[in-house]
């Protein structure tokens, strides 16, 4: 009878390890393939749902006679603005659907019986979540601000190209400087029951009404040739009403491209950081001016309050972008154990759970954004609460499913 030596047992151990490693690779590929397929489909569906509002806006622009080229540019720059929501929610939906199906088909139990724990199954989805987090940091700080700024510039260019077609009946038009326009009906270039709210004088508003008005352009100006006119008051500071059969009102430079004022959400990563640093320096300078008696206490308090609000808004905007990106990894860490816990094949269960999780997460972000002008409440710290909650839930749920 042949006796096996230590070499034979070592070969058996190596063969067993190789077989276990091969099984692991097959399982990981299977889970990763299912996860990526579900993520792609979820992302496509969510992108379509979130762009329904964009489609409605496109139809409105087409009805108004917008050029096809301008509409195409508007669509291209508007779509990237949805990525900061569709990527994290798509990861959450795919994690819940895939792992609830694996649990319902007893595949998770079979993996455990083969010595594979939950952390090994989650390894590749977590890696995908980390990569998507990095991608969303770039999207939120570079693509989304650029998209929003370009969208505003295109709207300004469209308003010049289309011209008088922007004048819509029964809608307050405030696209022009220091004047608002409202009218009931439009036939060609004739406006009926027109009311002009002249805001050029800071001491008051003058209202000019006309039964019918012929509107046309003169260079970059819009001219309103009005008939059966009522003006109240005649001049600001002198009460009294005037009537005339014919009167012309000119809106100067209405057809020129306006310079869009950039907001905090239009700033890129380093621009926003520079903005935060400038607000900090402003606060420091105010303190120095107060200590050196350059500023009175009353003026200092007013300027300090304004500077602190500006700093709080900039900080909150900066941290919100990071929290939106962190949703990718957070949703996977709690989506996988929640999916296993549901133990249902019906996709509606996973969708309902994902909607609740995403709703709670983003409600905290919206709350912090609403409080961005309250520096005493530190909204830039409050915005990290959903990330902390997700971390605590992950530390509780994952060990229970190991």
C-alpha angles and dihedrals in degrees: 000000000000116000120213117228133208092274091060093050090047090053090050091052091049090048091051092049091048091049091049091048091050091051090049092052091050092049093046092050090048094050093043093049092049091046096049092046092051091045093052093049092045091048092051093050094046091048090053092048094048092047095054088093088051090052090053089051091050091053090051091051091049091051090050089055100252115173113261091233092055091048090051091053090047091054094047094053095040099054097064088058090074096055095087088064105031096052098053095040090046089055091049094049093047093048092051095044098045098044094041088055092047089050094046092050090050090241092128089054090050091051091051090050088056091054097261114134129201095261091059090050091048095049098095097039088052090051089051088050092052091050091048090049090056090046092051092049087058093042094049095047102037115014102038095048091046090047093051094047093047090048091056092048092050090051089053092049092046091053089057095044095048095039115172093013087080090070104101124185121246092014126108106242111207100160092110126079117260094350137083125197132201130173137166104220141015131202113177106306093341118103121196129208092008123187123189121195106204110204097171093110113065091207094068150333124267118207119209118190129188134179093219133002135192110215123199140148129253107191105302093342128093114221122203111200101195131193127201094013132192121193123192116211108010090214132003109262093023110084117213141100127248130197130199138171093223134020136159124215121188126204103204122222092356093143097054124105108259123222107246113226108230116235129202092266089057093059122099124229099274093037090055091048090051089050091053091049091050092052090049091051089048090056091048091050091050090054091050091049091051093048090050090048093242089124126047117231093251094051091044093055092050094047092042092052091051093047092048091051091050091049092047092051093049093047092047092050090050094050094042089061090053093046091051088054093045088058088080096066093033093055092050094048092055098028096062098053091039089052091052091047095054092060093190132126094210111104091209091072091055092045092051093049092047092051092051093048093047092045093053092045095051094041089066090050091050090048092053091047091052090053096047091113092056104080092174089067092051096223091183087066095040090057090068093060094094090052090052091048091050090050092052092047091049091051089052101041102040097056089048090059099043 
